[in-house]
Amino acid sequence: LKIAADGLLTVKNLKVLNFDFVAQINQLINEVNQLQSTVGSIDADIVGVKNELLIIQQELARQQHFRGYYLLNSDITSLPDSADGDFAFSAESGTVWMYDTAWYNSGQVVPDQVSPASDAVPLVDNATGAAGISTEYARGDHQHPLQISSVLPSADTATGEVGTAATYARSDHTHHINLSNDVPLKDTGTGTAGTSNIYASATHQHPLNIDPTVANVPLVNATAAANGTSEFYSRNDHVHPQQLTYDGNITATKFIKTGGLATEILCANGDTTTIDSQLSRTYNSSGGGWIRLCVFPGGASVGNPFIEFKVYLQYNAVQTIRLVPYYTVNGINNIFGVFTAPTKLSNNYLIDQGVNQLFHTHTGSGTSAIYSAYVRIESTNSITIVVSDQSTYYTNRITEILTQDVVTTVSSATQIPITYDLGNGGIINNMLQVNPTGRSYTTYNNGIRIGNYSNQSALYLGCDTTAINTTKAGQWEISKTDDNTLTINPSSLRQADHSVGLNINSDSSIIKFNGNELVNVGTDQTITGRKTNIIYQHKRRD
């Protein structure tokens, strides 16, 4: 049986079918073959699906029983809730551990460990980094190439830079010395932040900011102070010119003469004169006022210092003031003082050019009481007060000595009386009042006492106010004569025989008026002349 190319079927040399029939048979055969091929492909697909399902089932089972990666074998053997089929990977042994009633080392290599080690040279780091795609591991003794720059490090800048280099600097690298070779600038009045990007050397030196010009020498103090505008410093050995020519009173802005001593002062004419250590102050007040001498602060213990002042006036007169505060445990009790009138006074003893009152004021009470001593001055152009003596004890209880200027008012005060020196005679105006304190003859407390001169003494009334050695008309005197008789008569009519005026003899037994006896205890009385009274009345008292 054969089929020729032209489609003729021959069976044992017998031609059975023609070409068309044969072609149809071939087509059917091809279709059958295609169907068989399709069925085979479907069977293969079914087998593939079955295999994939099996793989999925195995993977699910694997994931269900996989307990994870562990560092130590003991970590795996101590896992809780282990079940048959569980397995885990151990980094310690590098093998798979399985569970079948107990954990055991299967000896199987951990799947990841079967990946090959890389023989490539490790890469250097870069700026951005990379995740990488290699499936090979790096060997334990691998080494990265040094990622170090061979470029010389840059010098610092004022603003700094982030930089773009992807290399590291060596640990022993050094930067350029960023130092300036320029000479440092001089200081200025306002200063400046500067714009230079370089540092100054540790051994740099600024130029001297000193004016070398010979013409610009240190200034002499002027009347008014000034901050100045120069931006130069002064040398430590600079010398100011001497200011020896003055245009007025010496003030605090003038200098002491070169070579002067601590005990000298410079006079207005350029001379020097010595001064002592006494504290003094000169006051000028054409309208008068009050000067505070010192202050006695509060205290709570005994101890009484003293201080003495001398007051010098423009008429060459001098006054003395001595003050003693009386301190007790309860504070200052009082201020005692001695205040003398000027040595030289006017004819009527008025103090019109100097100090005429001394008094003290106080504030507070008890141990907190503070006393101040003042003097009142009349109109004067100049008065100088000097501390002439002072106690060396309790010096802290005399403060603020002559520290205050003249004031026009003070608070109410207690006056300390003034004492006049009348050793050579003198005149006292409106200042005398005697207040006896007793009748004892052993002390000077019983009134005014006038002593004897050649067994005589007198009190004159109505005398001249400007003279002490004349007798004025109308002047009377009360005299004790050398025969111990008291007489009252006009000074112009005084008689040695007591024939004028009223007189009382030494034992007070005879009273005479113009020589006529008014009373004579030892004899009968005879009065020449008749005395007539307009009204005479005598009342008898039981």
C-alpha positions in Angstrom: 0.0 0.0 0.0 1.3 3.3 -1.1 0.1 6.7 -1.9 1.9 8.4 -4.6 2.7 12.0 -4.7 -0.1 12.6 -7.0 -2.5 11.1 -4.6 -3.0 7.7 -6.2 -3.5 4.8 -3.7 -2.0 1.6 -4.9 -2.6 -1.7 -3.1 -0.5 -4.5 -4.3 0.0 -2.7 -7.6 -3.7 -2.0 -7.8 -4.7 1.6 -8.1 -7.6 2.0 -5.7 -8.2 5.7 -4.9 -7.7 8.9 -6.8 -5.9 12.0 -5.7 -8.9 13.9 -4.3 -9.9 11.1 -2.0 -6.3 10.7 -0.8 -6.1 14.4 -0.1 -9.2 14.3 2.1 -7.8 11.3 3.9 -4.6 13.2 4.6 -6.5 16.2 5.9 -8.4 14.0 8.3 -5.2 12.4 9.4 -3.7 15.8 10.1 -6.8 16.9 12.0 -6.7 13.7 14.1 -3.0 14.4 14.7 -3.8 18.0 15.8 -6.5 16.7 18.1 -4.2 14.3 19.7 -1.6 17.0 20.1 -4.1 19.3 21.7 -5.2 16.6 24.1 -1.6 15.9 24.9 -1.0 19.6 25.6 -4.1 19.8 27.9 -2.9 16.7 29.8 0.5 18.4 30.2 -1.1 21.6 31.4 -3.1 19.6 33.9 0.0 17.9 35.1 1.7 21.2 35.4 -1.1 22.7 37.4 -1.0 19.7 39.6 2.7 20.1 40.1 2.3 23.8 40.9 -0.5 23.0 43.4 1.9 20.6 45.0 4.6 23.2 45.2 2.1 25.7 46.7 1.0 23.1 49.3 4.6 22.3 50.1 5.5 26.0 50.5 2.4 26.6 52.7 3.5 23.6 54.8 7.0 25.0 54.8 5.9 28.4 55.9 3.6 26.9 58.5 6.4 24.9 60.0 9.3 27.3 59.4 10.3 28.9 62.8 12.9 31.3 61.5 16.6 32.2 61.6 18.4 31.9 65.0 21.9 32.8 66.1 22.5 29.8 68.4 21.5 26.2 68.3 20.3 26.5 71.9 17.9 29.2 70.7 16.2 26.6 68.5 16.1 23.8 70.9 14.4 26.1 73.5 11.6 27.2 71.1 8.2 26.8 72.7 5.1 25.1 71.1 7.2 23.0 68.6 5.4 20.5 66.4 6.4 17.7 64.1 7.6 19.1 60.8 8.9 22.4 62.2 12.3 23.4 61.1 14.6 26.4 61.7 17.9 27.8 60.4 20.9 28.1 62.8 23.7 30.6 62.2 25.9 28.8 64.7 25.9 25.5 62.7 24.9 26.9 59.4 22.5 24.0 59.0 18.7 23.2 59.1 17.3 22.0 62.3 14.1 19.9 62.3 11.6 18.8 64.9 10.3 15.3 65.3 9.3 14.9 69.0 12.6 16.8 69.6 14.8 19.2 67.7 17.7 17.7 65.8 20.4 18.9 63.4 19.5 17.6 60.0 22.9 18.3 58.6 21.4 20.1 55.6 23.1 23.3 54.8 21.1 26.4 55.1 19.8 27.2 51.6 21.2 30.7 51.4 24.7 29.4 52.3 24.9 27.6 49.1 25.3 30.9 47.3 28.9 31.3 46.0 31.4 33.8 47.5 32.4 36.7 45.3 35.9 36.9 43.9 35.5 40.5 42.8 37.4 43.2 44.7 34.9 45.1 47.0 33.8 48.4 45.7 34.7 51.8 47.3 31.9 53.8 48.9 30.3 56.6 47.0 28.3 59.6 47.8 24.9 58.2 47.1 25.4 54.5 47.9 23.8 51.6 46.0 21.5 48.7 46.9 23.5 46.3 44.6 22.3 43.4 42.4 25.0 40.8 43.1 23.9 37.4 44.5 27.3 36.6 45.8 28.6 37.0 49.3 31.7 38.9 50.4 34.3 36.8 51.9 35.0 37.2 55.7 38.5 38.5 55.0 37.5 40.9 52.2 39.0 44.4 52.2 37.6 47.6 50.5 40.0 49.8 48.7 41.1 53.0 50.6 38.7 55.8 49.7 41.2 58.6 50.6 41.8 61.8 48.7 45.3 62.6 47.6 44.4 66.2 47.0 46.0 68.8 49.4 43.4 70.0 52.0 42.0 73.4 51.3 42.5 76.4 53.6 39.6 77.6 55.7 37.3 80.4 54.4 35.1 82.9 56.1 31.9 81.3 55.0 33.0 77.7 54.8 31.9 75.2 52.1 29.9 71.9 52.2 32.2 70.4 49.6 31.5 67.8 46.8 34.4 65.3 47.2 33.4 61.6 47.7 36.7 60.8 49.4 37.8 60.9 53.0 40.8 62.9 54.4 43.7 61.0 55.9 44.0 61.0 59.8 47.4 62.7 59.5 46.3 65.3 57.0 47.1 69.0 57.6 45.5 72.2 56.3 47.3 75.1 54.8 48.4 77.7 57.4 45.7 80.3 56.8 47.8 83.2 58.2 48.1 86.7 56.9 51.4 88.2 56.0 50.0 91.7 56.3 51.0 94.1 59.1 48.0 94.2 61.6 46.0 97.4 61.5 45.9 100.1 64.2 42.9 100.4 66.5 40.2 102.9 65.6 37.6 104.8 67.6 34.7 102.8 66.3 36.4 99.5 65.4 35.4 97.2 62.6 34.4 93.6 62.2 36.8 93.1 59.2 36.3 91.1 56.0 39.6 89.1 55.9 39.4 85.3 55.5 42.8 84.7 57.2 44.0 84.5 60.7 46.5 86.6 62.6 49.7 84.8 63.7 50.1 84.1 67.4 53.2 86.4 67.4 51.6 89.2 65.5 52.0 92.8 66.8 49.8 95.8 66.2 51.6 99.1 65.4 51.7 101.5 68.3 48.6 103.6 68.2 50.4 106.6 69.5 50.7 110.0 67.9 54.4 110.5 67.2 53.9 114.1 66.1 55.9 116.4 68.3 53.3 119.1 68.0 50.6 116.9 69.6 51.8 117.0 73.2 49.5 116.2 76.2 46.9 118.9 76.8 46.6 121.1 79.9 43.3 120.7 81.8 40.8 123.3 80.6 38.0 125.1 82.5 35.5 122.6 81.2 36.2 118.9 80.9 36.1 117.2 77.5 35.9 113.5 76.4 38.2 114.2 73.5 38.2 113.0 69.9 41.7 111.6 69.4 42.0 107.9 68.5 45.6 107.8 69.9 46.7 106.4 73.3 49.0 108.2 75.7 52.5 106.8 76.4 53.0 105.7 80.0 55.8 108.2 80.4 54.0 111.1 78.9 54.2 114.5 80.7 51.6 117.3 80.7 52.9 120.8 80.4 52.9 122.8 83.7 50.1 125.2 84.2 51.6 128.0 86.2 49.8 130.9 84.7 46.3 131.4 86.2 43.4 133.5 85.0 41.4 133.5 88.2 40.8 131.7 91.4 42.6 128.4 91.8 40.0 125.7 91.0 39.9 121.9 90.9 40.9 122.0 87.2 44.3 123.5 88.0 47.4 121.5 88.8 49.8 121.5 91.8 53.2 122.8 90.9 55.8 120.2 89.9 58.0 119.4 92.9 55.4 120.5 95.5 55.0 118.7 98.7 52.0 117.3 100.4 52.2 120.1 103.0 52.3 122.8 100.4 49.7 124.6 98.2 50.2 126.6 95.2 49.4 130.3 95.6 47.7 132.4 92.9 51.0 134.2 92.1 52.9 130.9 91.5 54.5 130.7 95.0 54.0 127.9 97.4 53.0 128.1 101.1 52.8 125.4 103.7 49.6 124.1 105.4 49.2 121.9 108.5 47.0 118.9 109.0 44.2 120.9 110.6 40.8 120.7 108.9 39.5 124.1 107.9 37.0 125.7 105.5 36.4 129.2 104.4 32.8 130.4 103.9 31.4 133.4 102.0 27.9 134.6 102.6 26.9 138.2 102.0 23.4 137.5 103.2 24.3 135.6 106.4 23.1 132.1 107.1 23.9 129.0 109.2 26.9 126.8 109.0 26.8 123.2 110.3 30.0 122.5 112.3 29.6 118.8 112.8 27.2 115.9 113.5 27.0 113.7 116.6 25.6 110.3 115.6 23.4 108.2 117.8 24.9 105.9 120.4 24.0 103.6 123.2 27.0 103.8 125.6 28.9 106.3 127.6 31.8 108.1 126.2 32.0 111.9 125.6 34.4 113.2 123.0 35.1 116.9 122.4 35.9 119.1 119.4 37.2 122.6 119.3 36.8 125.2 116.5 38.5 128.5 115.9 36.5 131.1 114.0 38.6 133.7 112.2 36.9 136.8 110.9 37.9 139.4 108.4 38.6 142.0 111.1 41.3 139.9 112.7 39.1 138.8 115.5 38.9 135.2 116.7 36.2 133.1 118.4 36.5 129.7 120.2 33.8 127.1 120.1 34.2 123.9 122.2 31.5 121.2 122.1 31.0 118.1 124.2 28.1 115.7 123.5 26.9 113.9 126.6 26.4 110.2 125.7 24.6 107.7 127.9 23.3 104.2 127.5 20.0 105.8 126.4 21.6 108.0 123.7 22.7 111.6 123.7 21.4 113.5 126.7 22.6 117.0 125.8 25.3 119.1 124.1 27.5 121.2 126.3 29.5 124.0 124.8 31.7 127.0 125.4 31.2 129.8 122.9 33.4 133.0 123.2 32.7 136.3 121.7 35.3 137.7 119.3 38.5 139.0 120.9 37.9 142.4 119.1 34.4 143.8 119.1 32.9 147.1 118.0 32.4 149.9 120.6 28.9 148.7 121.4 29.8 145.1 121.4 27.6 144.1 118.5 28.8 141.1 116.5 27.8 142.2 113.0 30.6 140.6 111.1 31.0 137.1 112.4 29.4 134.3 114.4 26.8 135.6 116.9 24.9 132.4 117.8 25.7 128.8 118.6 23.0 126.1 118.9 22.3 122.5 118.3 19.4 120.6 116.7 18.5 116.9 116.8 16.4 114.3 115.0 15.1 111.1 116.4 15.1 110.1 120.1 16.8 107.8 122.5 19.7 105.8 121.1 18.7 106.9 117.6 18.9 110.6 118.3 21.4 112.5 116.0 22.5 115.9 117.1 24.0 118.7 114.8 25.8 121.8 115.9 25.3 125.1 114.0 26.6 128.6 114.1 24.8 131.7 112.8 26.8 134.2 110.8 25.9 137.8 110.0 26.6 139.3 106.6 30.3 138.7 105.8 32.5 138.3 102.8 34.8 135.7 104.3 34.9 133.6 107.5 37.3 130.7 108.1 36.5 127.9 110.6 39.4 125.7 111.7 39.3 122.5 113.8 41.9 123.5 116.4 41.6 120.5 118.7 39.7 117.2 118.9 39.5 114.3 121.3 41.5 111.2 120.4 38.8 109.0 122.0 35.5 108.1 120.4 36.4 109.9 117.2 33.6 108.0 115.4 31.1 110.0 117.5 32.0 113.3 115.7 31.3 113.1 112.0 30.6 115.3 108.9 32.9 118.0 110.1 32.6 121.2 108.1 31.1 119.3 105.1 28.0 121.4 104.5 27.7 124.8 102.7 26.0 127.8 104.2 22.2 127.2 104.5 19.5 129.9 104.9 17.3 128.0 107.3 17.5 125.3 110.0 14.9 123.7 112.2 14.2 124.8 115.7 17.2 124.5 118.0 18.6 124.9 121.5 21.0 127.9 121.9 24.3 127.7 123.7 25.0 131.1 125.4 27.9 133.2 124.3 30.7 134.2 126.7 32.3 137.7 126.6 35.8 138.4 127.8 35.5 141.6 129.9 38.8 141.4 131.7 39.8 144.9 130.5 36.3 146.4 130.7 33.7 146.5 128.0 30.1 147.1 127.0 27.5 144.4 126.7 24.3 144.9 124.8 21.0 143.0 125.3 22.5 139.8 126.4 22.5 139.6 130.3 20.0 137.9 132.5 20.9 136.4 135.9 18.9 133.4 137.2 20.0 132.6 140.8 19.7 129.0 141.8 20.2 129.3 145.6 21.2 131.5 148.5 24.4 129.8 149.5 27.3 132.1 150.0 29.8 129.3 149.5 29.1 129.2 145.8 28.3 131.6 143.0 24.6 130.7 142.7 22.9 133.6 144.6 23.0 136.4 142.1 25.3 139.1 140.8 28.4 139.6 142.9 30.6 142.8 142.7 33.9 142.7 144.5 35.8 145.5 146.4 38.4 147.8 144.9 40.1 149.8 147.7 37.0 148.9 149.9 34.7 150.5 147.3 32.4 149.1 144.6 29.5 150.6 142.6 26.7 150.0 140.2 26.0 152.7 137.7 22.6 153.4 136.1 21.9 155.6 133.0 25.5 155.8 131.9 26.7 156.6 128.4 26.2 153.8 125.9 29.4 154.5 123.9 31.9 155.5 126.6 33.1 154.0 129.9 35.2 156.7 131.4 32.8 159.7 131.6 29.9 160.7 133.8 26.6 161.6 132.0 23.9 163.9 133.2 21.2 162.0 134.9 23.5 159.1 135.7 22.9 157.4 139.1 25.0 155.2 141.1 24.6 152.7 143.9 27.8 152.6 145.8 29.5 151.0 148.7 32.0 153.5 150.1 35.2 152.8 152.1 33.3 153.4 155.4 31.0 150.5 154.5 28.1 152.9 153.8 25.5 152.2 151.0 24.7 155.4 149.1 22.2 156.0 146.2 22.6 159.3 144.5 23.3 161.0 141.2 26.9 160.4 140.2 27.4 164.1 139.6 26.4 164.9 143.2 28.2 162.2 145.0 29.8 163.5 148.3 32.3 161.9 150.5 30.3 163.0 153.6 27.1 161.5 152.3 25.3 164.8 152.4 23.6 164.1 149.1 21.1 161.4 148.3 20.1 158.4 150.3 22.7 156.6 152.4 22.6 153.8 155.0 25.4 153.4 157.5 27.5 150.3 157.9 25.3 148.6 160.6 22.0 149.7 159.0 21.0 151.7 162.1 20.9 155.2 160.4 19.2 156.1 157.1 19.8 159.6 155.8 18.5 161.5 152.9 20.4 164.6 151.8 22.0 164.7 155.3 18.7 164.4 157.2 18.2 161.4 159.3 15.2 159.4 158.4 15.9 156.6 160.8 18.3 156.5 163.8 17.8 153.5 166.0 20.0 154.8 168.8 18.7 158.4 169.2 15.6 160.5 169.0 14.8 161.6 165.4 14.5 165.2 164.3 13.5 166.0 160.8 13.8 169.6 159.5 10.9 170.6 157.3 7.4 169.4 157.1 6.3 166.5 155.0 2.7 166.7 154.0 0.9 163.8 152.3 -2.4 164.3 150.5 -3.9 161.2 152.0 -2.7 159.4 155.0 -4.4 156.3 156.4 -3.2 153.9 159.0 -5.0 150.6 159.4 -4.5 148.5 162.4 -4.3 144.8 162.1 -5.1 142.5 165.0 
